[in-house]
Amino acid sequence: MEKEHIIAVVGLGYVGLPLAIEYGKKYRVIGFDVNKARVAELERGEDHTLEADLIGMRQARELYKTTHTHGLTFSYEQDDLRQVNTYIVTVPTPIDRFNNPDLTPLLKASETIGKTLTKGDIVIYESTVYPGCTEEDCVPVLEKVSGLKFNKDFFCGYSPERINPGDKVNTLTKIKKITSGSTPEVAEIVDKLYNSILENGTHRAPCIKVAEAAKAVENSQRDVNISFMNELALICDRVGIDTNDVIEAAGTKWNFLKYRPGLVGGHCISVDPYYLAHKAKSLGYDPQVILSGRAVNNSIAKFIADKTLKLMIQKDHKVKGAHVLMLGVTFKENCPDCRNTKVVDIATELEDFGCIVDIYDPWASPEVVKHEYGKQLISAINPEQKYAAIIACVAHNQFKTFDFKKYKEQGAVIFDVKNFVDRSLVDGRL
């Protein structure tokens, strides 16, 4: 375990790629992904997620060409992992259509690692899971495939990812990371490994389960707080007052937390609570607050669609056949990430009522949106097209100069999901 780290980062998405790049500046790193197209993209020096430090990636790759002992290479070949002694797993951990954890990518990654795992190796998981998953679900796969014994022949660590897609301030090297290990000695090694690339250090959890729980709690707490504000928005709508006015007034108190209502999508906040709830249920506890918060947040897309339809009717627009423009489909602003976006739920609801919905998003990949959600993005907004409603779903910088006034004067309903449109032009907002 004390030998120099030769690292494989397994999974080269939003989390894995930045990690591989940073470690590649100091260690021999193989960025591994089973997706051949993704590996080919990175070999070309490109990154569709826009998360990579491309200059740093080039430097890390050039370093390997120069030294052959340090630096970064990419691969999808299983045999290339035979030289590795430290694995870091950064694959997705989604939920299925019943909101149950889907560990398929995680367990397949564990199978892949098990084929080349040797004595003394360390496997560190970063994928978000429920407490106990690493040791109860992943370790048995590693043992079965490798024929080795956990905490005798090989060891594990857990350091939950904290990448915030699109955030260019709180980047990998600037955040504080939680670390843990399956033995005190391994915990020390894992902690030193992460500290070698971080500027603000680490927090060493006493065990892997604590580190796993901490990650699930981080996002579940945020989800519950947003759900309260979303419920407030539903109440304020019935009262006939503006939610944001209420928040601004309440925010004058020193200890009030200014969470805002909104669509809750993405791969973390809308998913992690289900992992925590799953574990609780497996232990005989029915989590009330977590799941009620999820129910509220999942209802907001329908509320936005229904409210828009009511406002259209009040303006004497015929709903069936009405053209509606939706600005933005990604789950957050100035980011191409469309994972678990709730914008498509609004579009589907409107289409169910017979509306013709145009979705425009200069950040999103049309191919990804079509493949994942069956929705066709428009490549540009037709200036001649009249819309019965425009829903500002995502606050991309490009939309902040959009001519809402033009469409307002044509009689369109303007619904502002993200509270960035001139209030005098808005008919409805959360």
Secondary structure in CASP SS format (residue, H / E / C, confidence):
PFRMAT SS
TARGET T0000
AUTHOR 0000-0000-0000
METHOD secondary structure of the structure
MODEL  1
M C 1.00
E C 1.00
K C 1.00
E C 1.00
H C 1.00
I E 1.00
I E 1.00
A E 1.00
V E 1.00
V E 1.00
G C 1.00
L C 1.00
G C 1.00
Y C 1.00
V C 1.00
G H 1.00
L H 1.00
P H 1.00
L H 1.00
A H 1.00
I H 1.00
E H 1.00
Y H 1.00
G H 1.00
K C 1.00
K C 1.00
Y C 1.00
R E 1.00
V E 1.00
I E 1.00
G E 1.00
F E 1.00
D C 1.00
V C 1.00
N C 1.00
K H 1.00
A H 1.00
R H 1.00
V H 1.00
A H 1.00
E H 1.00
L H 1.00
E H 1.00
R C 1.00
G C 1.00
E C 1.00
D C 1.00
H C 1.00
T C 1.00
L C 1.00
E C 1.00
A C 1.00
D C 1.00
L H 1.00
I H 1.00
G H 1.00
M H 1.00
R H 1.00
Q H 1.00
A H 1.00
R H 1.00
E H 1.00
L H 1.00
Y H 1.00
K H 1.00
T H 1.00
T H 1.00
H C 1.00
T C 1.00
H C 1.00
G E 1.00
L E 1.00
T E 1.00
F E 1.00
S E 1.00
Y C 1.00
E C 1.00
Q H 1.00
D H 1.00
D H 1.00
L H 1.00
R H 1.00
Q H 1.00
V C 1.00
N C 1.00
T E 1.00
Y E 1.00
I E 1.00
V E 1.00
T C 1.00
V C 1.00
P C 1.00
T C 1.00
P C 1.00
I E 1.00
D C 1.00
R C 1.00
F C 1.00
N C 1.00
N C 1.00
P E 1.00
D C 1.00
L C 1.00
T H 1.00
P H 1.00
L H 1.00
L H 1.00
K H 1.00
A H 1.00
S H 1.00
E H 1.00
T H 1.00
I H 1.00
G H 1.00
K C 1.00
T C 1.00
L C 1.00
T C 1.00
K C 1.00
G C 1.00
D C 1.00
I E 1.00
V E 1.00
I E 1.00
Y E 1.00
E C 1.00
S C 1.00
T C 1.00
V C 1.00
Y C 1.00
P C 1.00
G C 1.00
C H 1.00
T H 1.00
E H 1.00
E H 1.00
D H 1.00
C H 1.00
V H 1.00
P H 1.00
V H 1.00
L H 1.00
E H 1.00
K H 1.00
V H 1.00
S H 1.00
G C 1.00
L C 1.00
K C 1.00
F E 1.00
N C 1.00
K C 1.00
D C 1.00
F E 1.00
F E 1.00
C E 1.00
G E 1.00
Y E 1.00
S C 1.00
P C 1.00
E C 1.00
R C 1.00
I C 1.00
N C 1.00
P C 1.00
G C 1.00
D C 1.00
K C 1.00
V C 1.00
N C 1.00
T C 1.00
L H 1.00
T H 1.00
K H 1.00
I C 1.00
K C 1.00
K E 1.00
I E 1.00
T E 1.00
S C 1.00
G E 1.00
S C 1.00
T C 1.00
P H 1.00
E H 1.00
V H 1.00
A H 1.00
E H 1.00
I H 1.00
V H 1.00
D H 1.00
K H 1.00
L H 1.00
Y H 1.00
N H 1.00
S C 1.00
I C 1.00
L C 1.00
E C 1.00
N C 1.00
G C 1.00
T E 1.00
H E 1.00
R E 1.00
A C 1.00
P C 1.00
C C 1.00
I H 1.00
K H 1.00
V H 1.00
A H 1.00
E H 1.00
A H 1.00
A H 1.00
K H 1.00
A H 1.00
V H 1.00
E H 1.00
N H 1.00
S H 1.00
Q H 1.00
R H 1.00
D H 1.00
V H 1.00
N H 1.00
I H 1.00
S H 1.00
F H 1.00
M H 1.00
N H 1.00
E H 1.00
L H 1.00
A H 1.00
L H 1.00
I H 1.00
C H 1.00
D H 1.00
R H 1.00
V H 1.00
G C 1.00
I C 1.00
D C 1.00
T H 1.00
N H 1.00
D H 1.00
V H 1.00
I H 1.00
E H 1.00
A H 1.00
A H 1.00
G C 1.00
T C 1.00
K C 1.00
W C 1.00
N C 1.00
F C 1.00
L C 1.00
K C 1.00
Y C 1.00
R C 1.00
P C 1.00
G C 1.00
L C 1.00
V C 1.00
G C 1.00
G C 1.00
H C 1.00
C C 1.00
I C 1.00
S C 1.00
V C 1.00
D H 1.00
P H 1.00
Y H 1.00
Y H 1.00
L H 1.00
A H 1.00
H H 1.00
K H 1.00
A H 1.00
K H 1.00
S H 1.00
L C 1.00
G C 1.00
Y C 1.00
D C 1.00
P C 1.00
Q H 1.00
V H 1.00
I H 1.00
L H 1.00
S H 1.00
G H 1.00
R H 1.00
A H 1.00
V H 1.00
N H 1.00
N H 1.00
S H 1.00
I H 1.00
A H 1.00
K H 1.00
F H 1.00
I H 1.00
A H 1.00
D H 1.00
K H 1.00
T H 1.00
L H 1.00
K H 1.00
L H 1.00
M H 1.00
I H 1.00
Q H 1.00
K C 1.00
D C 1.00
H C 1.00
K C 1.00
V C 1.00
K C 1.00
G C 1.00
A C 1.00
H E 1.00
V E 1.00
L E 1.00
M E 1.00
L E 1.00
G C 1.00
V C 1.00
T C 1.00
F C 1.00
K C 1.00
E C 1.00
N C 1.00
C C 1.00
P C 1.00
D C 1.00
C C 1.00
R C 1.00
N C 1.00
T C 1.00
K C 1.00
V H 1.00
V H 1.00
D H 1.00
I H 1.00
A H 1.00
T H 1.00
E H 1.00
L H 1.00
E H 1.00
D H 1.00
F C 1.00
G C 1.00
C C 1.00
I E 1.00
V E 1.00
D E 1.00
I E 1.00
Y E 1.00
D C 1.00
P C 1.00
W C 1.00
A C 1.00
S C 1.00
P H 1.00
E H 1.00
V H 1.00
V H 1.00
K H 1.00
H H 1.00
E H 1.00
Y H 1.00
G C 1.00
K C 1.00
Q C 1.00
L E 1.00
I C 1.00
S C 1.00
A C 1.00
I C 1.00
N C 1.00
P C 1.00
E C 1.00
Q C 1.00
K C 1.00
Y C 1.00
A C 1.00
A E 1.00
I E 1.00
I E 1.00
A E 1.00
C C 1.00
V C 1.00
A C 1.00
H C 1.00
N H 1.00
Q H 1.00
F H 1.00
K H 1.00
T H 1.00
F C 1.00
D C 1.00
F H 1.00
K H 1.00
K H 1.00
Y H 1.00
K H 1.00
E H 1.00
Q C 1.00
G C 1.00
A C 1.00
V E 1.00
I E 1.00
F E 1.00
D E 1.00
V C 1.00
K C 1.00
N C 1.00
F C 1.00
V C 1.00
D C 1.00
R H 1.00
S H 1.00
L H 1.00
V C 1.00
D C 1.00
G E 1.00
R E 1.00
L C 1.00
END
